[in-house]
Amino acid sequence: MNNKIPLESMVMDLKRVALGYHRNSLVMAQRFYEEALKRRQELDLTTIKPYMHPIFEKIGTMKKQSNEKIAEDALMYSILIQNYTRIFLV
């Protein structure tokens, strides 16, 4: 299974989550967070490097944090996933 499109879509969703929480647009941020979680379900984790698996788990639990921390984490995870897609899924 090709994970490129779901991963790149997750990157954009997480960037929008970060932007939404940073701008205090909570409805928008929540909507894109839900989209990122849907993308996570579309992934074939057997073809993704094992060091990425904890990142996907943390995406599912970051909602329990403060809005500022969610914004920071969403941006960080989006960059990590984007780097992964550019290196391994060319």
C-alpha positions in Angstrom: 0.0 0.0 0.0 1.2 3.5 -0.8 1.3 5.7 2.2 2.5 8.9 0.5 -0.9 10.6 0.0 -2.3 9.8 3.5 1.0 11.0 5.1 1.2 14.2 3.1 -2.5 14.9 3.9 -1.8 14.3 7.6 1.1 16.8 7.3 -1.2 19.5 6.0 -4.0 18.6 8.5 -1.5 18.9 11.4 -0.2 22.2 10.1 -3.7 23.5 10.1 -4.2 22.2 13.6 -1.2 24.2 14.7 -2.3 27.3 12.9 -5.9 27.0 14.3 -4.8 26.6 17.9 -2.2 29.4 17.5 -4.9 31.8 16.2 -7.4 30.5 18.8 -9.7 29.2 16.1 -10.6 26.1 18.1 -13.4 24.8 15.9 -11.2 24.8 12.8 -8.3 23.2 14.8 -10.6 20.5 16.1 -11.9 19.7 12.6 -8.5 19.3 11.2 -7.3 17.3 14.2 -10.2 14.8 13.4 -9.1 14.7 9.8 -5.5 13.9 10.9 -6.8 11.1 13.0 -8.7 9.7 10.0 -5.6 9.8 8.0 -3.8 7.8 10.7 -6.4 5.1 10.2 -5.6 4.9 6.5 -1.9 4.1 7.0 -0.3 0.7 6.4 2.0 0.8 9.4 3.8 -2.4 8.3 5.5 -0.4 5.5 6.4 2.6 7.6 9.7 2.6 9.5 9.3 1.5 13.2 10.7 4.8 14.6 7.7 6.6 13.2 5.1 4.5 15.0 5.4 6.4 18.4 4.7 9.7 16.5 1.4 8.3 15.2 0.5 7.1 18.7 1.3 10.6 20.2 -0.9 12.3 17.6 -3.8 10.4 19.0 -3.1 11.5 22.6 -2.0 15.1 22.1 -5.6 16.3 22.5 -5.2 15.9 26.3 -2.8 18.8 26.5 -3.2 22.6 26.6 -4.0 24.4 23.4 -0.5 25.9 23.2 1.2 22.5 23.6 -1.1 21.0 21.0 -0.1 23.7 18.5 3.6 23.1 19.2 3.3 19.3 19.0 1.1 19.4 15.8 3.7 21.6 14.1 6.6 19.4 15.2 4.9 16.2 14.2 3.9 17.6 10.8 7.5 18.5 10.1 8.8 15.1 11.2 6.3 13.3 9.0 7.0 15.7 6.1 10.7 14.9 6.4 10.0 11.2 6.4 7.9 11.5 3.3 10.6 13.4 1.5 13.3 11.0 2.4 11.6 7.6 2.1 8.6 8.1 -0.1 10.1 9.8 -3.1 
